[in-house]
Amino acid sequence: MSKTIETDLRTFVKFWLVPVGILAVVFFLYKALTGLVIIGISIFLALALKPLVRAVNNFFVKHFGTEKKHQKLSAVLAYLIVVLVIGGIVLTIGPVVVNETSKFVQQLPQTIQDSFGGWDGINNFGKSIGIENLQGEISNALSNLSHTILGNFGADFVASVSGIADVVMKIVLVIVLTFLFLLEGPAMLETWWHSLSAGEENKKPVQVAKKVVSKMANVVSTYVSRQVIVAVIDGTASGLIVFLLSLIFKFSPSLAVPMGMTTMIFYMIPMFGQFIGGTLVTLVLAVSSPIAAIIFAIVYIIYAQIENNVISPKIQGDALNLPAVMILCAIVIGMYMFGILGAIIAIPIAGCVRVLIDEYPEIRAARK
C-alpha cells in the first residue's frame, strides 16, 4: 500500500540545503587546505615568537619608558633577530655542505683504490660474488643512468623550477603573514573579543573562551621557547665535541660551528631529530676522519642520554604535562599528515588539546 507525501517548496529547499551546504564547506576546505595550512603555520610561528617579543619589550620598558609605546617596535626587532639568526645559520651551513660534498667526490677514486685496490680489485670482488665483469656492469649502469637523466632533463627541469617557485612563494607568504600576525594579531584579537562580548549573556562565555585561548597560546610559546633553549645547548655541545676532535685528528676546526648548528636545527624535530642530526654530523666527519666520526658518535650518544634525562626535563619541566604515549601518538599523526613540519608542531598542538580537555567543564558551564 503506497502513500503520497506532500510537501511545500520551502520545506523541500530546507531539506536539501543542509547536505548541499555541508558539501560546499568540505569542498571549500579541500580547495583552501594549502592556504589554511600556511595561515596556521604563520599563527604558530607568531605564537612561538611571543617570548622573544616580550623579552625585547621588557628591555624597552626598563630602559626607555612605557610599554604600549614600544609593542610594535619590539615585534619588529624580535622578528628581525630571528630572520638574521636563520639567515646566518643557512649561510654558515651551506658552504660546508658544498665543500664536504666536493671533497667526497674528489676523494672517491682514492677511496675505491684504498678499499678495493682499483678496478682490478673491484673485478676480483665481483668474481667472488658471481659477477664476471663488475667494472662493466657499473659502467653500463652509470651510462644508462646518465641517458635517463639527460632524456628526462627537460621535463624534470621544468618540474623542478615550478616546484622550487611554489615552495619559495609559500615561504614568502609564511614570512609576511607571521610578521603581520606579530604586529596586528594582539589588536585584532582584542577587537574580536570585544565584539563577541557585546550583551550581558555573552560576557561569561567570552571570558572563558579568552582564558582557554590564552592558555593554549601560552602552551605553544612556552614549549617552543624551551625547546629552542635545549636545542642551543645541544648544538653547543656537539660543536664543542667536533672542535676538540679537530685538534686531535687534524681536520678543519671550521666544521665545529656548522655541525653544531646542524644538530641544533634537527633537535627541533621531536624524538627523532637528535638522532638525525647526530647521524648527519657523523657522516660529514667520516669524510675527513672515520675514527673521529666513530668517536663523535659514541660521545654524542652518551651526551644525548644525559641531555634527555637531566637537561631537557629540567628546562622543559611540566610545560605540557603530557604522557609519553600521547606525545608519540601526536608525533606520528602529525608526521603522516604534514611530514616533518607536522612532527614539529604536533606536541604543542597536543598540549592545546590537553588544555581543552582540562577546561571542558568550565566551557560547558559557560555555554549553559
Secondary structure as a PSIPRED ss2 file (coil, helix, strand):
# PSIPRED VFORMAT (PSIPRED V4.0)

   1 M C   1.000  0.000  0.000
   2 S C   1.000  0.000  0.000
   3 K C   1.000  0.000  0.000
   4 T C   1.000  0.000  0.000
   5 I C   1.000  0.000  0.000
   6 E C   1.000  0.000  0.000
   7 T C   1.000  0.000  0.000
   8 D C   1.000  0.000  0.000
   9 L H   0.000  1.000  0.000
  10 R H   0.000  1.000  0.000
  11 T H   0.000  1.000  0.000
  12 F H   0.000  1.000  0.000
  13 V H   0.000  1.000  0.000
  14 K H   0.000  1.000  0.000
  15 F H   0.000  1.000  0.000
  16 W H   0.000  1.000  0.000
  17 L H   0.000  1.000  0.000
  18 V H   0.000  1.000  0.000
  19 P H   0.000  1.000  0.000
  20 V H   0.000  1.000  0.000
  21 G H   0.000  1.000  0.000
  22 I H   0.000  1.000  0.000
  23 L H   0.000  1.000  0.000
  24 A H   0.000  1.000  0.000
  25 V H   0.000  1.000  0.000
  26 V H   0.000  1.000  0.000
  27 F H   0.000  1.000  0.000
  28 F H   0.000  1.000  0.000
  29 L H   0.000  1.000  0.000
  30 Y H   0.000  1.000  0.000
  31 K H   0.000  1.000  0.000
  32 A C   1.000  0.000  0.000
  33 L H   0.000  1.000  0.000
  34 T H   0.000  1.000  0.000
  35 G H   0.000  1.000  0.000
  36 L H   0.000  1.000  0.000
  37 V H   0.000  1.000  0.000
  38 I H   0.000  1.000  0.000
  39 I H   0.000  1.000  0.000
  40 G H   0.000  1.000  0.000
  41 I H   0.000  1.000  0.000
  42 S H   0.000  1.000  0.000
  43 I H   0.000  1.000  0.000
  44 F H   0.000  1.000  0.000
  45 L H   0.000  1.000  0.000
  46 A H   0.000  1.000  0.000
  47 L H   0.000  1.000  0.000
  48 A H   0.000  1.000  0.000
  49 L C   1.000  0.000  0.000
  50 K H   0.000  1.000  0.000
  51 P H   0.000  1.000  0.000
  52 L H   0.000  1.000  0.000
  53 V H   0.000  1.000  0.000
  54 R H   0.000  1.000  0.000
  55 A H   0.000  1.000  0.000
  56 V H   0.000  1.000  0.000
  57 N H   0.000  1.000  0.000
  58 N H   0.000  1.000  0.000
  59 F H   0.000  1.000  0.000
  60 F H   0.000  1.000  0.000
  61 V H   0.000  1.000  0.000
  62 K H   0.000  1.000  0.000
  63 H H   0.000  1.000  0.000
  64 F H   0.000  1.000  0.000
  65 G C   1.000  0.000  0.000
  66 T C   1.000  0.000  0.000
  67 E C   1.000  0.000  0.000
  68 K H   0.000  1.000  0.000
  69 K H   0.000  1.000  0.000
  70 H H   0.000  1.000  0.000
  71 Q H   0.000  1.000  0.000
  72 K H   0.000  1.000  0.000
  73 L H   0.000  1.000  0.000
  74 S H   0.000  1.000  0.000
  75 A H   0.000  1.000  0.000
  76 V H   0.000  1.000  0.000
  77 L H   0.000  1.000  0.000
  78 A H   0.000  1.000  0.000
  79 Y H   0.000  1.000  0.000
  80 L H   0.000  1.000  0.000
  81 I H   0.000  1.000  0.000
  82 V H   0.000  1.000  0.000
  83 V H   0.000  1.000  0.000
  84 L H   0.000  1.000  0.000
  85 V H   0.000  1.000  0.000
  86 I H   0.000  1.000  0.000
  87 G H   0.000  1.000  0.000
  88 G H   0.000  1.000  0.000
  89 I H   0.000  1.000  0.000
  90 V H   0.000  1.000  0.000
  91 L H   0.000  1.000  0.000
  92 T H   0.000  1.000  0.000
  93 I H   0.000  1.000  0.000
  94 G H   0.000  1.000  0.000
  95 P H   0.000  1.000  0.000
  96 V H   0.000  1.000  0.000
  97 V H   0.000  1.000  0.000
  98 V H   0.000  1.000  0.000
  99 N H   0.000  1.000  0.000
 100 E H   0.000  1.000  0.000
 101 T H   0.000  1.000  0.000
 102 S H   0.000  1.000  0.000
 103 K H   0.000  1.000  0.000
 104 F H   0.000  1.000  0.000
 105 V H   0.000  1.000  0.000
 106 Q H   0.000  1.000  0.000
 107 Q H   0.000  1.000  0.000
 108 L H   0.000  1.000  0.000
 109 P H   0.000  1.000  0.000
 110 Q H   0.000  1.000  0.000
 111 T H   0.000  1.000  0.000
 112 I H   0.000  1.000  0.000
 113 Q H   0.000  1.000  0.000
 114 D H   0.000  1.000  0.000
 115 S H   0.000  1.000  0.000
 116 F H   0.000  1.000  0.000
 117 G C   1.000  0.000  0.000
 118 G H   0.000  1.000  0.000
 119 W H   0.000  1.000  0.000
 120 D H   0.000  1.000  0.000
 121 G H   0.000  1.000  0.000
 122 I H   0.000  1.000  0.000
 123 N H   0.000  1.000  0.000
 124 N H   0.000  1.000  0.000
 125 F H   0.000  1.000  0.000
 126 G H   0.000  1.000  0.000
 127 K H   0.000  1.000  0.000
 128 S H   0.000  1.000  0.000
 129 I C   1.000  0.000  0.000
 130 G C   1.000  0.000  0.000
 131 I C   1.000  0.000  0.000
 132 E C   1.000  0.000  0.000
 133 N C   1.000  0.000  0.000
 134 L H   0.000  1.000  0.000
 135 Q H   0.000  1.000  0.000
 136 G H   0.000  1.000  0.000
 137 E H   0.000  1.000  0.000
 138 I H   0.000  1.000  0.000
 139 S H   0.000  1.000  0.000
 140 N H   0.000  1.000  0.000
 141 A H   0.000  1.000  0.000
 142 L H   0.000  1.000  0.000
 143 S H   0.000  1.000  0.000
 144 N H   0.000  1.000  0.000
 145 L H   0.000  1.000  0.000
 146 S H   0.000  1.000  0.000
 147 H H   0.000  1.000  0.000
 148 T H   0.000  1.000  0.000
 149 I H   0.000  1.000  0.000
 150 L H   0.000  1.000  0.000
 151 G H   0.000  1.000  0.000
 152 N C   1.000  0.000  0.000
 153 F H   0.000  1.000  0.000
 154 G H   0.000  1.000  0.000
 155 A H   0.000  1.000  0.000
 156 D H   0.000  1.000  0.000
 157 F H   0.000  1.000  0.000
 158 V H   0.000  1.000  0.000
 159 A H   0.000  1.000  0.000
 160 S H   0.000  1.000  0.000
 161 V H   0.000  1.000  0.000
 162 S H   0.000  1.000  0.000
 163 G H   0.000  1.000  0.000
 164 I H   0.000  1.000  0.000
 165 A H   0.000  1.000  0.000
 166 D H   0.000  1.000  0.000
 167 V H   0.000  1.000  0.000
 168 V H   0.000  1.000  0.000
 169 M H   0.000  1.000  0.000
 170 K H   0.000  1.000  0.000
 171 I H   0.000  1.000  0.000
 172 V H   0.000  1.000  0.000
 173 L H   0.000  1.000  0.000
 174 V H   0.000  1.000  0.000
 175 I H   0.000  1.000  0.000
 176 V H   0.000  1.000  0.000
 177 L H   0.000  1.000  0.000
 178 T H   0.000  1.000  0.000
 179 F H   0.000  1.000  0.000
 180 L H   0.000  1.000  0.000
 181 F H   0.000  1.000  0.000
 182 L H   0.000  1.000  0.000
 183 L H   0.000  1.000  0.000
 184 E H   0.000  1.000  0.000
 185 G H   0.000  1.000  0.000
 186 P H   0.000  1.000  0.000
 187 A H   0.000  1.000  0.000
 188 M H   0.000  1.000  0.000
 189 L H   0.000  1.000  0.000
 190 E H   0.000  1.000  0.000
 191 T H   0.000  1.000  0.000
 192 W H   0.000  1.000  0.000
 193 W H   0.000  1.000  0.000
 194 H H   0.000  1.000  0.000
 195 S H   0.000  1.000  0.000
 196 L H   0.000  1.000  0.000
 197 S C   1.000  0.000  0.000
 198 A C   1.000  0.000  0.000
 199 G C   1.000  0.000  0.000
 200 E H   0.000  1.000  0.000
 201 E H   0.000  1.000  0.000
 202 N H   0.000  1.000  0.000
 203 K H   0.000  1.000  0.000
 204 K H   0.000  1.000  0.000
 205 P H   0.000  1.000  0.000
 206 V H   0.000  1.000  0.000
 207 Q H   0.000  1.000  0.000
 208 V H   0.000  1.000  0.000
 209 A H   0.000  1.000  0.000
 210 K H   0.000  1.000  0.000
 211 K H   0.000  1.000  0.000
 212 V H   0.000  1.000  0.000
 213 V H   0.000  1.000  0.000
 214 S H   0.000  1.000  0.000
 215 K H   0.000  1.000  0.000
 216 M H   0.000  1.000  0.000
 217 A H   0.000  1.000  0.000
 218 N H   0.000  1.000  0.000
 219 V H   0.000  1.000  0.000
 220 V H   0.000  1.000  0.000
 221 S H   0.000  1.000  0.000
 222 T H   0.000  1.000  0.000
 223 Y H   0.000  1.000  0.000
 224 V H   0.000  1.000  0.000
 225 S H   0.000  1.000  0.000
 226 R H   0.000  1.000  0.000
 227 Q H   0.000  1.000  0.000
 228 V H   0.000  1.000  0.000
 229 I H   0.000  1.000  0.000
 230 V H   0.000  1.000  0.000
 231 A H   0.000  1.000  0.000
 232 V H   0.000  1.000  0.000
 233 I H   0.000  1.000  0.000
 234 D H   0.000  1.000  0.000
 235 G H   0.000  1.000  0.000
 236 T H   0.000  1.000  0.000
 237 A H   0.000  1.000  0.000
 238 S H   0.000  1.000  0.000
 239 G H   0.000  1.000  0.000
 240 L H   0.000  1.000  0.000
 241 I H   0.000  1.000  0.000
 242 V H   0.000  1.000  0.000
 243 F H   0.000  1.000  0.000
 244 L H   0.000  1.000  0.000
 245 L H   0.000  1.000  0.000
 246 S H   0.000  1.000  0.000
 247 L H   0.000  1.000  0.000
 248 I H   0.000  1.000  0.000
 249 F H   0.000  1.000  0.000
 250 K C   1.000  0.000  0.000
 251 F C   1.000  0.000  0.000
 252 S C   1.000  0.000  0.000
 253 P H   0.000  1.000  0.000
 254 S H   0.000  1.000  0.000
 255 L H   0.000  1.000  0.000
 256 A H   0.000  1.000  0.000
 257 V H   0.000  1.000  0.000
 258 P H   0.000  1.000  0.000
 259 M H   0.000  1.000  0.000
 260 G H   0.000  1.000  0.000
 261 M H   0.000  1.000  0.000
 262 T H   0.000  1.000  0.000
 263 T H   0.000  1.000  0.000
 264 M H   0.000  1.000  0.000
 265 I H   0.000  1.000  0.000
 266 F H   0.000  1.000  0.000
 267 Y H   0.000  1.000  0.000
 268 M C   1.000  0.000  0.000
 269 I C   1.000  0.000  0.000
 270 P C   1.000  0.000  0.000
 271 M C   1.000  0.000  0.000
 272 F C   1.000  0.000  0.000
 273 G H   0.000  1.000  0.000
 274 Q H   0.000  1.000  0.000
 275 F H   0.000  1.000  0.000
 276 I H   0.000  1.000  0.000
 277 G H   0.000  1.000  0.000
 278 G H   0.000  1.000  0.000
 279 T H   0.000  1.000  0.000
 280 L H   0.000  1.000  0.000
 281 V H   0.000  1.000  0.000
 282 T H   0.000  1.000  0.000
 283 L H   0.000  1.000  0.000
 284 V H   0.000  1.000  0.000
 285 L H   0.000  1.000  0.000
 286 A H   0.000  1.000  0.000
 287 V H   0.000  1.000  0.000
 288 S H   0.000  1.000  0.000
 289 S C   1.000  0.000  0.000
 290 P H   0.000  1.000  0.000
 291 I H   0.000  1.000  0.000
 292 A H   0.000  1.000  0.000
 293 A H   0.000  1.000  0.000
 294 I H   0.000  1.000  0.000
 295 I H   0.000  1.000  0.000
 296 F H   0.000  1.000  0.000
 297 A H   0.000  1.000  0.000
 298 I H   0.000  1.000  0.000
 299 V H   0.000  1.000  0.000
 300 Y H   0.000  1.000  0.000
 301 I H   0.000  1.000  0.000
 302 I H   0.000  1.000  0.000
 303 Y H   0.000  1.000  0.000
 304 A H   0.000  1.000  0.000
 305 Q H   0.000  1.000  0.000
 306 I H   0.000  1.000  0.000
 307 E H   0.000  1.000  0.000
 308 N H   0.000  1.000  0.000
 309 N H   0.000  1.000  0.000
 310 V H   0.000  1.000  0.000
 311 I H   0.000  1.000  0.000
 312 S H   0.000  1.000  0.000
 313 P H   0.000  1.000  0.000
 314 K H   0.000  1.000  0.000
 315 I H   0.000  1.000  0.000
 316 Q H   0.000  1.000  0.000
 317 G C   1.000  0.000  0.000
 318 D C   1.000  0.000  0.000
 319 A C   1.000  0.000  0.000
 320 L C   1.000  0.000  0.000
 321 N C   1.000  0.000  0.000
 322 L C   1.000  0.000  0.000
 323 P C   1.000  0.000  0.000
 324 A H   0.000  1.000  0.000
 325 V H   0.000  1.000  0.000
 326 M H   0.000  1.000  0.000
 327 I H   0.000  1.000  0.000
 328 L H   0.000  1.000  0.000
 329 C H   0.000  1.000  0.000
 330 A H   0.000  1.000  0.000
 331 I H   0.000  1.000  0.000
 332 V H   0.000  1.000  0.000
 333 I H   0.000  1.000  0.000
 334 G H   0.000  1.000  0.000
 335 M H   0.000  1.000  0.000
 336 Y H   0.000  1.000  0.000
 337 M H   0.000  1.000  0.000
 338 F H   0.000  1.000  0.000
 339 G H   0.000  1.000  0.000
 340 I H   0.000  1.000  0.000
 341 L H   0.000  1.000  0.000
 342 G H   0.000  1.000  0.000
 343 A H   0.000  1.000  0.000
 344 I H   0.000  1.000  0.000
 345 I H   0.000  1.000  0.000
 346 A H   0.000  1.000  0.000
 347 I H   0.000  1.000  0.000
 348 P H   0.000  1.000  0.000
 349 I H   0.000  1.000  0.000
 350 A H   0.000  1.000  0.000
 351 G H   0.000  1.000  0.000
 352 C H   0.000  1.000  0.000
 353 V H   0.000  1.000  0.000
 354 R H   0.000  1.000  0.000
 355 V H   0.000  1.000  0.000
 356 L H   0.000  1.000  0.000
 357 I H   0.000  1.000  0.000
 358 D H   0.000  1.000  0.000
 359 E H   0.000  1.000  0.000
 360 Y H   0.000  1.000  0.000
 361 P H   0.000  1.000  0.000
 362 E H   0.000  1.000  0.000
 363 I H   0.000  1.000  0.000
 364 R H   0.000  1.000  0.000
 365 A H   0.000  1.000  0.000
 366 A H   0.000  1.000  0.000
 367 R H   0.000  1.000  0.000
 368 K C   1.000  0.000  0.000
